[in-house]
Amino acid sequence: MVDVGAHPSTGKRRQVTRTFGTLREAKAEYAHITHRRYEAAAVPFDARSLDEWLDEWLARKAEDLEESTVYSYTMTLGRLRGMLGRIRLQDLAEDDVEAWMKWALREGRVRGGKAGTGLGVASVEMSLARLKEALDRAVARRLVEVNVAREVKVPRNHRKAERRAKTVIPPWNLQEVRAFVDAVKADRLYAAFLLSLMGLRPAEICGIRWADIDLDRATLTVHRTRTLMGNKVVVEKDTKSLAGERRLPLPDLVGDALAGFKAAQVTEKLDAGERYEDNEYVLVDGLGRALNGRQLRERAYTVMAENSLRRVRLYDARASCFTYLANKGVPDHLLARWAGHTDVRTTKRWYVKPDVEDLRPAAATWGELASVPPPLSE
């Protein structure tokens, strides 16, 4: 047990207790904690609160981040400001961060679900990651001596419990994909849905203009996205990474659907006259107004419901696409290029999700190993 100073709000003495298997380990940790305490005493006094430092840090980060990323950082850090924001930066302790983490897992949800329930592990870890990044910068600026959030982690048991309780919705299998294609053949957004099944992100589909499509050469260029920020504001920006800028071949089915969609838009423009908004986007409504990712998803969910199809996220069409391509033997470097990833390990980890039927060929191959060969004929 070791003293770590007074609590910033109550002035009460604070102590840290750690338990170890040996006296040697306990002495080493005691020396480590006291050394950190004495080092911290050498840092010049600074009155700013954690809230004030996070504002300053975010303002600096904003110069190097996309607008939507800044928004994400702001919302992520907002989860912990209520409990920790008023604490003076130099008074923030590991116990404070750990107390927030436990509270967040237990009852920290205020939006995006039932208020007062626990946040998911991924959300808590994201907030901790941003806090650790901000505190690392504070250490570099000599505002604090150590990053008190560095060793705070979501308990393994909690992580495992969430995994057991969570319902995992697998992406569509081959039969479900074909049923969806058959259901949307007559839909106005048929071409856009086929682009989803080609593995394009919804934000990429929303950002495509007709100038990006060469129907004669059957190619499509992806180099911008239109993202819905905060489910309200549409932000147009470059692709997620340099690897996201790519040129893809158009399968005949998709090329024909796009040609039909383009012809339909010409007719719609003539019918609408001056009311038509000619903005050159591919994904538009009957008056030429650009559609966003939420509108595309909502239409997809309507089609699923009307045709009694299992509801999955439209984004998960990427997994259906890349699982099928991987099963068909498409080489890793081509798979990553198609997905817009720098590293094929990203594609395989997150988007190649074989189901039990995909494993049937492996079972048949195993059967050859265990089968007793027939006796040789004399």
Disulfide bonds with the S-S distance in Angstrom:
none
